[in-house]
Amino acid sequence: MAGAHNKGDPEQMQRTIRLALILALLGLLLAACGAQQGAGTAAEPTAAPAAEPTVAPEQPAAPAEEPTEVPEVLGSGETTITIWHRWEGEYYNAIQQIFADYATANNVKIELLLVPDVANKAQVAVPSGQGPDIIAWVNDRIGSSALQQIIQPLDQYGIDQAYLTENFAPVAAEAMIYNGQVYGVPESMEAITFIYNKALISEDELPQSTDELIAMAQEYNQPPDKYLFVYNARGDIYAGAPWWHGAGVTLVTPEGTTEVSSPEGVEAANLIKRFSEIMPTELAYDESNTLFLDGKAAIIMNGPWVIADYVAKGIDFGLTPIPTISSSGQPGKPFVGVKLLMLATNAKNPDAAVALMKHYGSAEVQARLAEVNKQVPANLQAQAQAQDDPVIAGFIAQTANGVPMPNTEFIAAMWDPFNKMTEAIWTGAAEPEQAVQDGAALFDEQVMDLR
């Protein structure tokens, strides 16, 4: 989320931010040196302040809590590749095994370190030479990380736009590019789509357009226990993104502008207002998901993270792409978040790290992760191999109509303004025309803080 709006001089603000980071870095390095002398062991990678500073703190911020004491070490080769990641639980086990196999086959040592607060830690550790070789993250962090010189472009290592086009789905390839350069190797994709309960609605009954969806809902609904369609509608721009994109709106451009306050934006806002009339007023994520789990909603718009819950509940469900937006004739287009591996600036073994990144993006690896973890592969050959799984195939079909999560540094200005805009439309606190104007104005204010 973006920080509070400051109206100070931009150059002064930048000097203040740099001063804050220098003070924090000095304090952390001194603390790390003291700990090293006392314990007689190597210091952990230093951590940045828990929040990005907007003004100079009165004193250096304390390091964020360390997620683990030591990394997990795989293999015993002389070349070491260190990866900072967020993988956990059963999901992590399959990934860990892939790296273990690679370490053995290629005589390298791979260090895996779970770093929950990777944004702040990398901001201090990488410039000071204490960072990893690879950072596993999500594509919306590319722009800010590149500007902070936490990551480096991959074109010089043979991972260029031609390589992406040859190996990965277009939406995943596009998500890796920032300012004309490639900054990552895709791992997997996430997007929301329509999920329907086959006991309540058949495939041939599914609505094909938003007008048809609303008309069917008006006949089908019997509140409070029977709804045709629900989703996390109130105050969530991520969930509502398919309507804006499908109407022809770019929510945030690489240059830090928005198109919400436009005729197309008003069309999308009016559609959300119409949805508010066929769904419960208090409809956040938990409420919509509970209605679907309890068999009180025939269709929900949700993502791959919830599939295990539907399977455990015993729901016989299917997936289908989001319907066409009637005002534009274009399909609903959700955000597509792409998990990826990025090469850290100051990587100690960049060539070995890039070789590992290419392996991780291969069809063999991504097909294996699709089978074990039910991840939606970004690799084109792996997608072809995963088509027999109806859930993965359904999400692959939806991502083909999706829009990459913006990787610009200005994405931070999108969340709060557009969540508030969506809330105002949904509750009727503002008419759609006014809501989009207010949302765009607040977005522009937030962008000023990021420039």
Buried (B, 14 or more C-beta within 10 A) or exposed (E): EBBEEBEEEEEEBEEBBEBBBEBBBEBBBEBBEEEEEEEEEEBBBBBBBEEBBBEBEEEBBEBBEBBEEEBBBBBEBEBBBBBBBBBEEEBBEBBBEBBBBBBBEBEBBBBBBBBBBBBBBBBBBBBBEBBBBBBBBBBBBBBBBBBBEBBBBBBEBEBBBEBBEEBBBEBBBBBBBBEEBBBBBBBBBBBBBBBBBEEBBEEEEBBEBBBBBBBBBEEBBEEEEBBBBBBBBBBBBBBBBBBBBBBBBBBBEBEBEBBBBBEBBBBBBBBBBBBBEBBBEEBBBEBBBEBBBEBBBBBBBBBBEBBEEBEEEEBEBBBBBBBBBBBBEBBBBBBBBBBBBBBBBBBBBBEBBBBBBBBBBBBEBBBBBBBBBBBBBBBBBBBEBBEEBEBBBBBBBBBBBBBBBBBBBBBBBBBBBBBBBBBBBBEEEBBBEBBBBBBBEBBBBBBBBBE
